[in-house]
Amino acid sequence: MKLTVLGKYGPYGKAGDGAASSYLVENEGEYLVLDMGPGTLSRLQAAVDVKKVRYIWLSHLHYDHTSDFLAFRYLLEDLGHRVTLLTHQEDSDWYRLLTDHPLIAVQNIEENEPVRIGTMTLRFYAMKHTVPCHAIRIEGEKTLVYTGDTMYNENIPVAVRGADCILADCSKPVGFKGPHMTADIAEKLYDEFKIPIIATHLSPGYDPTQDFAACEGITVAEEGKTYEI
């Protein structure tokens, strides 16, 4: 299993060279895109033949995780390519705008109902954020858990137990007050489970590298880098 970081910032990209949240998972020739924030569509095209991408996962419907999905529809039209969008259904204009397209098949997920796509089994866990958000556990050659945006909550240990890697929203400075995990919580998570963590969702003006310097199990996500899980 491979993970490519297309964008790692939130709630918007870093000036000059940073994009918001998006990640590409490859497992035995099957591709799954996790979120599609602003600035990431061009990077997706550089990373893979988009005709090989059949599945898109949106963890929640904040703009910094979804906005390039609108432009993606133009590309689908040019390619004549159809994709399946997996996300949690909600009664909102933004949900309807994102999902209403003839080349997008929508599969609404439920927390206790695993989904099989190609070579991967997907499981979903409700997280704690300002809007409905779900972590996704991807089981294939290896097991990767992507938390989406969240504060620490009781479902995180359930989601990550036995995984090979955690792609986690855990890059806010200690003392941060808001709906995201801080660097000290990431260290506690690693100490408990000893699962490698790739820290993501960085604020554009903050780099947590020094916060994690003493913890070998936590790596700060690098845009454009492909990780072997």
Sequence and secondary structure as in RCSB ss.txt:
>XXXX:A:sequence
MKLTVLGKYGPYGKAGDGAASSYLVENEGEYLVLDMGPGTLSRLQAAVDVKKVRYIWLSHLHYDHTSDFLAFRYL
LEDLGHRVTLLTHQEDSDWYRLLTDHPLIAVQNIEENEPVRIGTMTLRFYAMKHTVPCHAIRIEGEKTLVYTGDT
MYNENIPVAVRGADCILADCSKPVGFKGPHMTADIAEKLYDEFKIPIIATHLSPGYDPTQDFAACEGITVAEEGK
TYEI
>XXXX:A:secstr
 EEEEEE BSSS  TTT  BSEEEEEETTEEEEEEE TT HHHHHHHS GGGEEEEE S   HHHHTHHHHHHHH
HHHHT  EEEEE   SSHHHHHHH  TTEEEEE  TT  EEETTEEEEEEE BSSS  EEEEEESSSEEEE  S 
B  THHHHHHTT SEEEEE  B TT  SSS BHHHHHHHHHHH   EEEE B TT   GGGGTT TTEEE  TT 
EEE 
